[in-house]
Amino acid sequence: MAVLWNSIQSVLVVVLIMILGFVLRRQGWFDDKFGGIISKLIKNIALPASIFVSVLSRLTRGQLVSFSGYLGYAFLAVIIGYLIAFALVRIMHVRPGRKGIFVNAIVNANTIFIGLPLNIALFGDQSMTYFLVYYIVNTVSTWAFGVFLISNDDPTKPKEKHHNHIDWKKVIPMPLVGFLVALVFLLLNIPVLKVSFINSTLTYVGNLVTPLSLVYIGIVLADAGLKSIHFDRDTIVALLGRFVLSPILMVAVLLAAGHFGATFPSMASQTLIVQSATPMLAVLPILANEAHGDVAYATNVVTTSTVLFIVVVPVLMSLIQFI
């Protein structure tokens, strides 16, 4: 019961700040551009700063081997998730315009705007190193593969007319750049954080991530409208895929790795499992709109998963104590 209550309190912190953003947007405090401005500030400035500080303060050169190992296990769980999601698309005969959204909804998570604040609320700043593992995997999965599934599912264009190319600005976004730059400083043993004003500046800017991310999600929910939530077959299966299948796959991969001799700190395994069950990508409706897909379906699964995670996380935290 203590674990459940602590999880509920951590989620309540997240929810209350989301409600603040929701209410202030509905009250007209934020104009139509404000959400986009917050998103840019988080992704391009605050999160890279936070990641840079976290890597240099919590990761050592000796830990890089284990870090790469965690990446491999997380990638394996995601790959299996894709295979099952593709099978479900065929079995359920998901219609064109929804297929790419459906697969992304099951496999890829909202790591920045909900995953990171949630992880800090549950496990504290010391979990940031393990969060970075899932963030990297999720980013590569989304922008190197997931986005193509949606663009290739454009029901208004013949398949042969698609000419896709990798957008490296999205595959390697600024937060990932922050991680790579931090790795260079770590490997070269450059003690940049020992300079007091640099450390303080980057820390203060990085600390903006959590509150602004949650305010942003509140704005997104206010714009989407909670009254539009509904549960059809494709939505229910996508939700089960995100909140049940995805964490089960992560648990299975970690247990299998442990069976073959791999060892994981409890915080590492718990972080990866919780991140695998975070809500769906906030950008799904935007990607669906660009590909002439089912925007209403994309909006519904994002809104629904964002609301339901409030219930899912305390239950999940209670269960993973026994793993």
N, C-alpha and C positions, 0 to 999 in steps of 0.2 A: 504493500500500500504506500510505503514511503516513496518508492520509485515513481509510482503512478502520480502521486500528489506533486512531487517535484517536477515531473514532466508537464503536468497541467499548468503549474505556475509558470514554467518557462514558456510554454505556448501562449499563456495569457499575456505575458509581456509583449510577445510578437503581435498577438491579435489586437491588443489595445492601441498600439502605435498604428497598425493598419486601419483601425476604426477612426483614429484621429485624421489620417489622410482622407479617408472616405467622407467623413463629416465635413471637413474643411473644403473639399472639392464640391460637395453638394451645396454648401453654404456660399459658394462663389468666391472663396478666398484665392483659389488657384485658377488661372485662365487656361485655355486649351493648350497653350504651349508649355506650361510649367512642368507637366509630367515628362515631356521629352527632354527638357533642360536638365531635370534631376537625373534622368537616365544617362544622359551624356556625361554629367559630372561624376556619377558613380563609376561608370564603365571606363572612362578615359583618364580620370585623375585620382579619385578617392580609392578605388579598389586596387589599381596598380601600386599606389603608395602603401596601402595596407599589406599587400602581398610581399612587397619588397622588404618591409620591416619584419614581417613574420618569418620569411625565409632566413634572413640574416641573424635574427635573434633566436630562432628555434630549431634551425637545421644546421648540422655540422657536415663537414666533408665525409666523415665516417658513416653518416646515415644515408648518403645518396644511393648506395646499393640497395638498401631496404626500401627506399622511396621508389626506385625503379621497379622493384618487385611488386609493390602495391599497385603501381600503374598497370602492370601486366594482368593481375587478377581482376582489376576493375574493367579493363578492356575486354577480357574474356566474358565476364558477366554481361556486358553490353552487347557483344557479338551474338551470344546465345539469345538475348532478348530480341534482337533484330530477326533472327531465324524464326522464333516463335511468332513474332508479330506478323511476318510475311505469311506464315502458315494460316494465321487467323484471318488475314485479309482474304485469302483464297477460300477458306472454309465458310466464312460468313458472307462471301460475295459482297464485300464493301464496295460501294459504287464509286466510279471515277469522280475526282474532286475531293474525296474524303480519304482515299487510300494513304497518301503521304502523310496527311494530318494524323490519321489513326496510328500509323507506325511510330511517328515522332512522339505522339502522346504517351505511348507505352514505354518507349525506350529513353527519351531525353527529358531532362529535368530542369526546373527553374533554379539553378544553383546560385545565381548571383543575388536575385532580389528576395528569395525566401530561404534557399539553402544555407547561405552564409549567416544571416541573422539568426536563423533557427539553430545552427550548429554552435554559435557563440552563446546563445541563451541556454542550450542544453549542457555543453561541455566546457565552455570558457575559451579564452584566447589560445590556450595551449593546444587546442584541437586544430588550429589553423593549418598546420603542416599536412595533416591527413585530409583536411578539406581540399587542399590544393590538388591532391591526387584525383579526386572525383571531378573537380572543376576542369582539370586538363582533359580528362577522358571525355567528359560531357561536351566540352567546347569543340574538340576535334570531331566527335561523333555528330554533333549538330551541324557544323558548318562545312565539314568535308564530305558528309554523306547525307545526313537528314534533310538538308535544304534541297538537295537534288531530287529526293523522293517526292517532295511537294511540287517542285517546278515541273517534273516529268509527269505529274498527274493532272496537268492542265487539261480539262475536258474540252477546251475550245480549239486545241491545236492537234494535228496529226503527230504521232510519235516521232516520225522521221524528221520533223522540222525543228526539233529541239537541238540547240547548240549550247551546251552548258560548259562553263569553265569554272575552275576553283577561284573564289574570291579570297585571296590570301589575307586581306585586311580583316576578314571575319574569322578565318581559320586561325590566324594569329592576331587576336585582338589585343588591346593595350594591357589588360590584366595579365595575359600570357607573356607579353613583352616584359612587364614588370617582373614576372617570375624568372624569365631567361636572363635579364640584366642582373637580378639578384644572384643567380647561379654563378655568373661571371665574377661578381664581387666575392662570392663565397669561395670559389675555386682559387682565385688569386689572393685570397686572404687580405682583402682591402678593408680596414676597420672603419668604414665610413660612418657607422652608427655610433662610434665613440666620440664623434664630433657632436657636441650637445645640441646645438641649434638645428642641425640637420635631422637628428633623431627626433627631436620634439616636433619639428614642423611636419615631417612625414607621419609621425604618430597621430598628431591632431587631425591632419587631413584624412588619414586612413580611418579614423574613428567616425567619420561622417557616414561611412558605408551602411552601418546597421540601421540607424534611424531613418536616413533618407530612402533606403531600399524599401522599408516597410511603409513609409508615407506614399511612396510611388505605387506600391501594390494597392493601397487603399484608393488612390486616384484611379487606377485601372479598373477596380471593382465598381467604383462609382460611375465611371463612364460606360461600363458594360451593362450595368443594371442587374440587380439580383433577381428581379422578377422574371427575367428571361430564362432562368435556369429550368431545364427539363431533362428527363431521363428517357432516352430512347435506347434501342439495343446497342448501337455503335458506341454511344456515350458510356453506358454501363460497362461494356467489355473493356473499353479503353481505361476507365477508372480502375477496374479490377487489375488490368495489366500494370498500371502505374503504381498502385498502392499495395498490391498483393504479389503479383508475378515478379516484378522487378526486385523487391527486397528478398523474396525467396531465392531468386537466382544468385543474388549477391551472397546470401547466407550459404547456399550450396557450394559456390566456388570457394569461399573462405574455409568452409569445413573440409572440402576436398583437399585444399592446399595444406591445411593443418594435418590431415591424415598422412600426407607425404612429407611431413617434417617441417613445414613452414610455421613460424610463430608470429603472432600478432599481438601488440599491446591492445588491451580491451578498448581503449579509446579509438584506436585505428579501426578496428572492426566495427564498432558502434557507429563511428562517423560514416564509414562507407555504406553501412546498411541504412542509416537514416537518410543520407543523401540520395540513395537509390529510390526512396519513397517520397521525395519532395514533389510538389505539384508540377504541372506541365508548363512548358515554355511559354512565357508571356508574349513572345513574338509570333506564336502560331497564327493568330488572325491576320497579322501583317503579311506573313509569308503566303498564307492562303489567298489573300486578296491579290497579291502580285501574280499568282499563278491561276487566277480566275477559279479558285477552288471554293469549297463550301465554307464561307466565312462565318456563317451563323453556327455551324457545327464546331469550328475551331474556337470561336468565342465561348460557346457553351461549355466545352470540355475544360478550357482554361479557367473560367469562372467557377465552375463546379468543383474542380480539383483544388482550387485555392481556398474555397470555403470548407471543403471536407477534410483538408489536412489538419484542421483544428482538432478533429476527433481521432484521426489516424495516428498522429504522432504519439500521444500518450499511450495508446494501446500498443504501438510498436515498441516504445521504450520499455514497457512492462514485459513484453515477450522476449526481447533480446537479452534480458538479464539471465535467461536460462540457456543461452547459446554458449 
